[in-house]
Amino acid sequence: MHLVFATSIVPDGAPSTGYEIANAAIVDALRRAGIRVTILGFSWPGRIPADPQNTLVLGSVDVRTDNASFRQKLTWLGRAVRAGLTFSSIKLRVVSPEAVRLALETIGPADGYILNSVQFAAAYEEVFEGKPTIFVAHNVEHRSAAENAVASKGLFQRTLFAREARLLREIEARLCRKARFVFTLAEEDRHALGVAEEGKSAFLPLVTRHSPAPGPVPRSLACDAALIGTWSWQPNRIGLDWFLDEVVPHLPPHFRIHIAGRVGGAIKSAHPGVTFVGRVPDATEFVRSGAVIPLISTAGSGVQIKTIETFELGLPSVATTRSLRGIEAVPPNCIVADDPRAFARALEQAAQAAPRDIDGRAFFEGQRNALDRQIVLGLEALGCVGSRAFA
């Protein structure tokens, strides 16, 4: 069975965002099920695909809005309005639909398409008619866009996100309706997208690595709390703003917080213990340098990849309820708190008790086994009865 995995950004072996980590996990699971997968999409500028023999690259794009000038943003918005597409999809419309059709012909006969997330699928929706599809909804995008509109301080962003929310509601409903099966990354997203009936959808528990991390080993602590993420992505930024504005003021001045990752725009904190360290060479070693990991999602949908990685590593954490989307088994060294004062108090207690690492290998194996079982449900809907999953 041969499926084409159509995605915005093709895996390059060095995933830097949760979206890319999730893509790698899903493709690996499909291949474990015995499916031949060809990946179609764009690459980051200067990057090469991790699996060039089974990847067709349409070109290179930088889809990050924070990298673009205001003039470029206006150009994208104008093109989006004229084409009736979302802002996020028009950034991917750098080749024509005909060029994508030719690329599919180059790939050769395929039994179906996996439309990975709404951005690429909406940009070239008409190209993927005629074959059965699985739609992978990484998030409930129209809800995230509506939340972003409410949280936006500027008129341009507020207007942009409100338009995205309106269009995305229609696009997501259409993609779900056309799909033979829908995968989400959190159970509640099945209900939010209206596809919760049996046989129509399943949620995918994810992993962030190819093999389990080692058991607990001694580690050197450089700070009390370590956070890393793509903070330029608006749902993540909403969580970071909540943490800095609502939680951090309740922490003592000596509490050391290191924050790594792309911020996108100005950000600061009056707390003397907060340090923004930017890009780090090794994300795993960075989070292992913190006594406790704050998991701070307060917006968005889908799954929080950093939550999964923290649990795989067995690190102690304090998490909001929304950070635990898509997680069925919460480890015993994770404290759940949504009130800012309670969150700060739990961070202090966890940092003082550190290290309270546990063995994350059981969590990893449980997630991967559940992922493989759920993948089978979608393959059954496509009629992939010849895969190893059904042997």
C-alpha positions as CSV (number, residue, x, y, z in Angstrom):
1,M,0.0,0.0,0.0
2,H,1.4,3.4,-1.1
3,L,0.3,6.6,0.5
4,V,1.4,10.2,-0.2
5,F,1.9,12.3,3.0
6,A,1.2,15.8,1.8
7,T,2.6,18.4,4.3
8,S,3.7,22.0,4.6
9,I,7.3,21.1,5.7
10,V,9.0,17.8,5.0
11,P,11.0,16.1,7.8
12,D,14.7,17.0,7.6
13,G,16.0,15.0,10.5
14,A,16.4,18.0,12.8
15,P,12.9,18.9,13.9
16,S,12.8,22.3,15.6
17,T,9.0,22.7,16.1
18,G,6.3,20.5,17.7
19,Y,4.7,20.3,14.3
20,E,7.8,18.7,12.8
21,I,8.2,16.3,15.7
22,A,4.6,15.2,15.4
23,N,5.1,14.7,11.6
24,A,8.1,12.4,12.1
25,A,6.2,10.3,14.7
26,I,3.2,9.9,12.4
27,V,5.3,8.9,9.4
28,D,7.3,6.5,11.5
29,A,4.1,4.8,12.7
30,L,2.8,4.5,9.2
31,R,6.0,2.8,8.1
32,R,5.9,0.5,11.1
33,A,2.5,-0.6,9.9
34,G,4.0,-1.7,6.6
35,I,2.8,1.3,4.5
36,R,5.0,2.8,1.8
37,V,5.0,6.5,2.4
38,T,6.2,9.2,0.0
39,I,6.4,12.7,1.5
40,L,5.4,15.7,-0.6
41,G,5.8,19.3,0.6
42,F,8.3,22.2,1.0
43,S,11.6,22.4,2.9
44,W,13.0,25.1,5.1
45,P,15.5,27.2,3.3
46,G,18.9,25.5,3.3
47,R,17.6,22.2,4.7
48,I,17.5,18.8,2.9
49,P,15.0,16.1,3.6
50,A,15.9,13.3,6.0
51,D,14.7,10.6,3.6
52,P,15.4,12.0,0.1
53,Q,14.6,8.8,-1.7
54,N,11.0,8.9,-0.5
55,T,10.5,12.7,-0.5
56,L,9.5,15.1,-3.2
57,V,10.3,18.7,-2.4
58,L,8.2,21.4,-4.1
59,G,10.6,24.2,-3.1
60,S,11.8,26.0,0.0
61,V,9.7,28.4,2.1
62,D,10.0,30.2,5.4
63,V,6.5,30.1,6.8
64,R,7.3,32.1,9.9
65,T,5.3,35.3,10.0
66,D,7.6,37.0,12.5
67,N,10.5,36.8,10.0
68,A,8.5,38.8,7.4
69,S,8.5,42.6,7.0
70,F,5.2,44.5,7.4
71,R,5.1,45.0,3.7
72,Q,5.5,41.2,3.1
73,K,2.6,40.6,5.5
74,L,0.4,43.0,3.6
75,T,1.3,41.3,0.3
76,W,0.4,37.9,1.8
77,L,-2.9,39.3,3.1
78,G,-3.8,40.9,-0.2
79,R,-3.1,37.6,-2.1
80,A,-5.1,35.7,0.5
81,V,-8.1,37.9,0.1
82,R,-8.0,37.7,-3.7
83,A,-7.6,33.9,-3.6
84,G,-10.2,33.4,-0.8
85,L,-7.5,31.5,1.2
86,T,-6.2,31.8,4.7
87,F,-3.1,33.8,5.5
88,S,-1.3,30.6,6.6
89,S,-2.2,28.8,3.3
90,I,-1.3,31.6,0.9
91,K,2.3,31.6,2.3
92,L,2.5,28.0,0.9
93,R,1.0,28.9,-2.5
94,V,4.5,29.5,-4.0
95,V,3.9,27.0,-6.8
96,S,0.8,26.5,-8.9
97,P,-1.7,23.7,-8.3
98,E,-0.7,22.3,-11.7
99,A,2.9,22.0,-10.4
100,V,1.6,19.9,-7.5
101,R,-0.4,17.7,-9.8
102,L,2.8,17.1,-11.9
103,A,4.7,16.3,-8.7
104,L,2.0,13.7,-7.8
105,E,2.4,12.2,-11.3
106,T,6.1,12.0,-10.8
107,I,5.6,10.1,-7.6
108,G,3.6,7.5,-9.4
109,P,0.5,5.5,-8.5
110,A,-0.7,6.0,-4.9
111,D,-3.6,4.4,-3.1
112,G,-4.5,7.6,-1.1
113,Y,-3.4,10.8,0.4
114,I,-2.7,11.8,4.0
115,L,-3.4,15.5,4.2
116,N,-1.2,16.6,7.1
117,S,-2.7,19.7,8.7
118,V,-5.0,22.3,7.2
119,Q,-2.5,24.8,5.8
120,F,-1.1,22.7,2.9
121,A,-4.4,20.9,2.3
122,A,-6.3,24.2,2.0
123,A,-3.6,25.7,-0.3
124,Y,-4.0,22.9,-2.8
125,E,-7.3,21.4,-1.9
126,E,-8.5,20.8,-5.5
127,V,-5.4,18.8,-6.3
128,F,-6.2,16.0,-3.9
129,E,-9.6,15.1,-5.3
130,G,-10.2,11.7,-6.7
131,K,-8.5,9.5,-4.1
132,P,-9.4,8.6,-0.6
133,T,-7.9,10.8,2.1
134,I,-7.0,10.8,5.7
135,F,-7.0,14.3,7.3
136,V,-4.5,14.9,10.2
137,A,-5.8,17.8,12.3
138,H,-2.9,18.9,14.4
139,N,-5.1,21.5,16.1
140,V,-8.7,22.8,15.9
141,E,-7.3,25.7,13.9
142,H,-10.4,27.9,13.8
143,R,-10.6,27.8,17.6
144,S,-6.9,28.7,18.0
145,A,-7.3,31.5,15.5
146,A,-10.3,32.9,17.5
147,E,-8.3,32.7,20.7
148,N,-5.4,34.5,19.0
149,A,-7.7,37.3,17.8
150,V,-8.9,37.9,21.4
151,A,-5.3,37.9,22.7
152,S,-3.9,40.1,20.0
153,K,-3.0,43.7,21.0
154,G,-2.7,45.2,17.5
155,L,-5.4,45.9,15.0
156,F,-3.6,44.1,12.1
157,Q,-3.2,40.8,14.0
158,R,-6.7,41.0,15.5
159,T,-8.2,41.5,12.0
160,L,-6.0,38.8,10.5
161,F,-6.9,36.1,13.1
162,A,-10.6,36.9,13.0
163,R,-10.6,36.4,9.3
164,E,-8.5,33.1,9.7
165,A,-11.0,31.8,12.3
166,R,-14.0,32.4,10.0
167,L,-12.4,30.7,7.0
168,L,-10.8,27.9,8.9
169,R,-14.1,26.8,10.4
170,E,-15.5,26.2,6.9
171,I,-12.3,24.6,5.6
172,E,-11.8,22.2,8.5
173,A,-15.5,21.1,8.2
174,R,-15.0,20.5,4.5
175,L,-11.8,18.6,4.9
176,C,-13.3,16.4,7.7
177,R,-16.4,15.7,5.6
178,K,-14.4,14.7,2.5
179,A,-11.9,12.5,4.5
180,R,-12.3,8.8,4.8
181,F,-10.8,9.2,8.3
182,V,-9.6,12.0,10.6
183,F,-6.7,11.8,13.0
184,T,-6.5,14.4,15.8
185,L,-3.8,14.8,18.4
186,A,-6.1,15.1,21.4
187,E,-9.4,13.3,22.2
188,E,-11.3,16.5,22.8
189,D,-10.4,17.7,19.3
190,R,-12.5,14.9,17.8
191,H,-15.6,16.4,19.4
192,A,-14.6,20.0,18.5
193,L,-14.3,19.1,14.9
194,G,-17.6,17.1,14.9
195,V,-16.0,13.8,13.9
196,A,-16.2,11.9,17.2
197,E,-18.4,9.0,15.9
198,E,-16.8,5.6,15.9
199,G,-15.1,4.7,12.7
200,K,-14.7,8.3,11.5
201,S,-11.7,9.5,13.7
202,A,-9.2,8.6,16.3
203,F,-6.7,10.6,18.3
204,L,-3.0,9.9,18.0
205,P,-0.8,9.6,21.2
206,L,2.6,10.8,20.1
207,V,6.3,10.3,20.9
208,T,9.2,12.7,20.3
209,R,12.0,10.2,19.7
210,H,12.8,7.0,17.8
211,S,13.8,5.0,20.9
212,P,13.2,5.5,24.6
213,A,15.4,7.8,26.7
214,P,17.8,6.2,29.2
215,G,16.6,5.7,32.7
216,P,17.2,8.4,35.3
217,V,20.9,9.5,35.4
218,P,22.6,12.2,37.5
219,R,22.3,15.6,36.0
220,S,23.7,19.1,36.8
221,L,21.2,21.8,37.5
222,A,21.8,25.3,36.1
223,C,18.4,26.8,37.1
224,D,15.3,26.1,39.1
225,A,12.9,26.0,36.1
226,A,13.7,25.5,32.4
227,L,11.3,26.3,29.5
228,I,11.8,25.9,25.8
229,G,9.4,26.4,22.9
230,T,8.6,28.2,19.7
231,W,7.3,31.3,21.4
232,S,6.6,33.1,18.2
233,W,3.7,30.7,17.6
234,Q,0.8,32.6,19.1
235,P,-0.8,29.9,21.2
236,N,2.6,29.3,22.8
237,R,3.1,33.0,23.3
238,I,-0.2,33.3,25.1
239,G,1.0,30.6,27.6
240,L,4.3,32.3,28.1
241,D,2.7,35.7,28.7
242,W,0.4,34.1,31.3
243,F,3.4,32.5,33.0
244,L,5.4,35.7,33.0
245,D,2.6,38.0,34.0
246,E,0.6,35.8,36.4
247,V,2.8,33.1,37.8
248,V,6.4,34.6,38.0
249,P,5.4,37.5,40.2
250,H,4.5,35.0,42.9
251,L,8.0,33.4,42.8
252,P,10.8,34.6,45.2
253,P,13.6,36.8,43.6
254,H,16.2,34.0,44.0
255,F,14.1,31.6,41.8
256,R,16.1,31.1,38.6
257,I,14.1,30.6,35.3
258,H,15.8,30.0,32.0
259,I,13.7,30.4,28.8
260,A,15.0,29.1,25.5
261,G,13.6,29.3,22.0
262,R,12.5,31.8,19.4
263,V,10.5,34.7,21.0
264,G,9.4,36.8,18.0
265,G,9.0,40.4,19.1
266,A,9.8,42.2,22.3
267,I,9.5,40.4,25.6
268,K,10.8,41.1,29.1
269,S,10.2,40.3,32.8
270,A,10.8,42.4,35.8
271,H,11.7,39.3,37.9
272,P,15.5,39.2,38.5
273,G,15.7,35.4,38.1
274,V,14.3,35.3,34.5
275,T,16.9,34.9,31.7
276,F,16.1,34.5,28.0
277,V,18.8,32.3,26.6
278,G,17.7,32.2,22.9
279,R,18.5,29.2,20.7
280,V,20.3,26.3,22.5
281,P,22.4,23.6,20.8
282,D,20.7,20.7,22.6
283,A,17.1,21.0,23.7
284,T,17.2,17.8,25.7
285,E,20.3,18.9,27.7
286,F,18.7,22.3,28.2
287,V,15.6,21.0,29.8
288,R,17.6,18.5,31.9
289,S,19.4,21.5,33.4
290,G,16.2,22.7,35.1
291,A,15.1,21.3,38.5
292,V,11.5,21.4,37.3
293,I,9.8,22.0,33.9
294,P,6.8,24.4,33.8
295,L,4.3,23.2,31.2
296,I,2.3,26.4,30.7
297,S,-0.2,26.0,27.8
298,T,-3.4,28.1,28.4
299,A,-4.6,28.3,24.7
300,G,-4.7,26.3,21.5
301,S,-5.7,22.7,20.9
302,G,-3.9,19.6,19.8
303,V,-1.1,18.2,21.9
304,Q,1.8,19.9,23.7
305,I,5.0,18.2,22.4
306,K,7.1,19.6,25.2
307,T,4.8,17.8,27.7
308,I,5.4,14.5,26.0
309,E,9.2,15.1,25.9
310,T,9.2,16.0,29.6
311,F,7.4,12.8,30.5
312,E,9.6,10.7,28.2
313,L,12.6,12.0,30.0
314,G,11.0,11.4,33.4
315,L,11.6,15.0,34.6
316,P,9.5,16.6,37.3
317,S,7.0,19.2,36.1
318,V,4.2,21.5,37.0
319,A,1.5,21.6,34.3
320,T,-1.7,23.4,33.5
321,T,-4.7,21.2,32.5
322,R,-4.4,22.4,28.9
323,S,-0.8,21.3,28.8
324,L,-2.0,17.7,29.3
325,R,-4.2,17.5,26.1
326,G,-3.7,14.1,24.5
327,I,-2.1,12.6,27.6
328,E,-3.9,9.6,29.1
329,A,-1.3,8.6,31.8
330,V,0.1,11.5,33.8
331,P,3.3,10.6,35.6
332,P,3.4,10.8,39.4
333,N,6.1,13.6,39.4
334,C,3.8,16.0,37.5
335,I,1.8,18.4,39.6
336,V,-1.3,19.9,37.9
337,A,-2.2,23.5,38.7
338,D,-4.2,26.2,36.8
339,D,-4.3,28.9,39.4
340,P,-1.2,31.2,39.1
341,R,-0.5,31.2,42.8
342,A,-0.9,27.4,43.1
343,F,1.3,27.0,40.0
344,A,4.1,29.1,41.6
345,R,3.9,27.3,44.9
346,A,4.1,23.9,43.2
347,L,7.2,25.1,41.2
348,E,8.9,26.1,44.4
349,Q,8.1,22.9,46.1
350,A,9.2,20.8,43.1
351,A,12.5,22.7,42.8
352,Q,13.3,22.3,46.5
353,A,12.6,18.6,46.3
354,A,14.6,18.1,43.1
355,P,15.8,15.9,41.6
356,R,12.6,13.7,41.5
357,D,13.3,12.1,38.2
358,I,11.5,8.9,37.3
359,D,12.0,6.3,34.5
360,G,10.2,7.6,31.5
361,R,10.6,4.5,29.4
362,A,7.3,3.0,30.3
363,F,5.5,6.2,29.3
364,F,7.3,6.2,25.9
365,E,6.4,2.6,25.2
366,G,2.8,3.1,26.2
367,Q,2.5,6.2,23.9
368,R,4.2,4.4,21.0
369,N,2.1,1.3,21.3
370,A,-1.1,3.3,21.5
371,L,0.0,5.4,18.5
372,D,0.5,2.2,16.5
373,R,-3.0,0.9,17.4
374,Q,-4.7,4.1,16.5
375,I,-2.9,4.4,13.1
376,V,-4.4,1.0,12.3
377,L,-7.9,2.4,12.6
378,G,-7.3,5.0,9.9
379,L,-5.6,2.5,7.6
380,E,-8.6,0.2,8.0
381,A,-10.8,3.0,6.8
382,L,-8.7,3.4,3.7
383,G,-8.8,-0.4,3.1
384,C,-5.1,-0.9,3.7
385,V,-5.6,-4.6,4.6
386,G,-2.3,-5.6,3.1
387,S,-0.2,-3.9,5.7
388,R,1.8,-5.6,8.4
389,A,-0.7,-4.2,10.9
390,F,-3.2,-6.7,9.7
391,A,-0.9,-9.7,9.2
